[in-house]
Amino acid sequence: MTVDATLGAAFERVAARERDAMRAFIPGAAPENSDVAGAPATAFTLDPLSVVPPDGDYFVASGGRGARSFTRDGSLALRDGQLVDASGRTLLGYAQAGAALAPISIDPVDLALHRCTDLHVEADGSVVYHRAALDPRSGARADERVVAGRLALARFPAGTQPSIEDGLHVGAPPGIVPHVGVAGDASFGMLLPMRRARASIDIDASLTKLRQAYIALDALRAARSADGSLAKTAMDLLK
């Protein structure tokens, strides 16, 4: 490896350590470097659309060009009638048993008529809301429970490492097809509603590794500077 390549690799190590440190406070974020991984933790929230998947499992989100990405961030929101994650990626699930994997969507008529109330996610991944209606004959108000769908969960085989896309999303390991299902089935545990996943990054370890990366970079830069000075001195002596 040339001096320039070695120095470039050192800069990249510093950049990766910086990204890990900056992600330490992003809900559900995973580190690029496994040596700063922290224990999974959650915090209570009053947000009914905030949910935490079981340890080691991921929500399935739409990626670019029809691809799928995976995230542990359950800070969900409703956008244009579809359930999205904190980055605006559409969450995928099943409208009903046996259906194909598709975006979780609210009935557009209910949305247009503002009949969608109390939208929340339940422990089995059901995305539920109440449909408010008025009987035109009796004038009585009705309140119907509607299940828009169930969030899909994914898991990678033991011993495989997903590829990091950004602070919130990962991709499937090369050549690996993840197992996909729903919470509460034979393969997956239940979700934790009204909880928020904290980043699985140890901030103290991350800052320590970042400092070490900077020290290593400074040492390489000093060595390169010394080599340059030595080469100049040798050339001056040959003149």
N, C-alpha and C positions, 0 to 999 in steps of 0.2 A: 504494500500500500504506500503510495507516495505521500509526501509531507502534506500537500494540499488536501488529499483525500482523507488523511488522518485528522486534519484540522476540521474539515467539513463534517466528519462523523462526530467529532466532539461538539460542534455547534448543534447538530441534530439531537444529540443526547441531552444537551441543555434545554432545547426547545421542548422535547418530550417531557422532561421533568417539570418544566414550567406549566405545560398543559395539564399535567396531573394535579399540580398544586392549585391551579385555577378552578379545576373541576371539583375540588373537595367539598364545595358547598352547593353543588347542583344536585337536586333530588334524583336518586337512582343512577348517578354517574358511576362508570367503572374506570379504573386506571389503565393506562397503556402499559405500565410496568407493574408486573405482578408482585414485586418486592415492596410495594407501598399499599397493597390491598388491605383494607380494614374489615372488621367484622360487620355484617349487615345489621342495620338498625332502622327503626321506624319512629315516627312522631305522630301524635294525634292531630287531626285537623277537623274543622267544622265543614269542610268542603265535601258534599255528598258525591262528587265525581272524582274524588281522590281515593286511590286504592293501591294496595301493595300485592304483587304476585308472590307465590311461595318461593322460598330460597332456591336459587339455581334456575328458576324458570323466567320466561320472558313473555311480554305481550308481543303480538305480531302486528307490524305496521307496514303500510305501503312504502316502497322505496322508489327510486328513480327508474324509469323505463320498465315499469311493470314488475320490478324486483321486489322482494320482501326484505324488511329489516326487522330487528328485534330490539326491544327496549324494556328496562325494568322501571322506567319512569311512569308512574300511574297518575300524574297530575293532569287529568283529562279535562276536556272542554268540548262544548258543542259549537261547531262552526258550519254554517250553511247546511244545517240539518244532519251533519255527520260528526261522529265522535272522533276527536283528534288528540294527539299527545301535545306536550309542551312545545314541540318544534313545529306543530301544525301538520304532522303526518297523520293520515287517516288510520284509525285502528280497525283491524279486521276481526271478524267473528262469524257466527252462524245465526241467520235469521230464525231458523227452526232446526230441529233434529233432522239430520240427513241432508241438509242444504250445503251448498258449496261455500267455501270461505269467501267472504265478501265484506265490504265496509259496513260498519254498524251505523244505521241511518234511522232517523225519526220520520214517521209518516208525514209526507210533505203537506197534506191537507191539514193535519193537526197543527203542524208548524205554522202554516199560513193563517189559520183561524185562532192562533194563540190558545189552543186547547191542551197544550203540553205543560203539565205542572209536576212539581216534585220529582224531577229527573235525578236518578241516583243509580249507583252500581251496587249490586248485592254480592254476598260472599261466594255464590256459585258463578259469578261473572255475568249474571243477567243485568242488562241495561234496561231499567224500568222507569216508566213515567205514568202519571194519572191523566186520563182523558176526561176533561170536564165537558158535559153535554147538557142540553136543556130539552126536555120533552115538549114538543110544540103543542100537544093537546092538553096535557095536565099542567105544564109549566114547572114540573118538578125537576130539580137538578139531579143529574146522575154523575157518578164518579167511577170510571172504569180503569182497572189496572191493565196496562199494556206493556208487553215485553218486546222491546225493539230487536233484541238478539242477545247472544251470549258471547262475551269476549273470548277469543282464542288464546291459548297458552302454548308455548313451545319450549322444548328442552333439547339440549345437545347431548350426544353420548358421553359418558364418563371418560375423562382423559383427553377430550378434545378442547381446543381453545378457540372461541369465536374471534373473528377479525374485528378490530376496533374501527368504526366508521367516524365517530365523533364522540363528544362527551356523553351522549345519551343513547346512541344506537350502535349495535354490533351487527355483523354479517355472519352467516353460517360458515363454519370452517370449510376449506376447499374440499369438494367431493363428498360433503356430509349433508344429508337430508334430515332436518330436525324432526323430532316426534311432535305432532301438533294435536291438541285436544282441548278440553274445557275443564275449568275448576270443578273438583268434586267427582270426576270420573275415576276410573280404576288407576290412572297414571298420575293425576295431579291433585294436590291438596287444594284447600279453599283459599280464597282471597281475603285480605284484611281491608274491609271498607273503612272509609273515613280515617285512613292512615296515609302517611307520606314516607316513601323510602328515602333515607339519607344516602349520600354518596358512600360507596364502599371503598373509601380512600382514607388512609391514615394521614392526617395533615402533618403531624409531627415527623413521621417517617418521610413523607413527601418533601418537606422543607429540608430535612437533613440530606436526602439524596440530591436535591437541587443544589445545595451548597457544595457537595462533593463534586458534582458535575462542573460547577463553575471553577473550583480549584483545579481540577484536571485540565480544563480548557486554558486557564491562565498559565499552567505549567507548560502546556504545549506551545502556547504563543510565545512564552519566554524562551523556550528551547529553540523555536524557529528564529526568533530575533537574534539569539546568540550565534546560531549557525550562520545567519546572514552577516553578522559583524565579523565573524572569523573568516568567512569567505572574502569579504572586502579587504581585510588586513592582509590575507595571503596574496590577493591580486596587487595590492599596493607594494608589497615586497618584491614582486616579480617585475615591476615597472622599472 
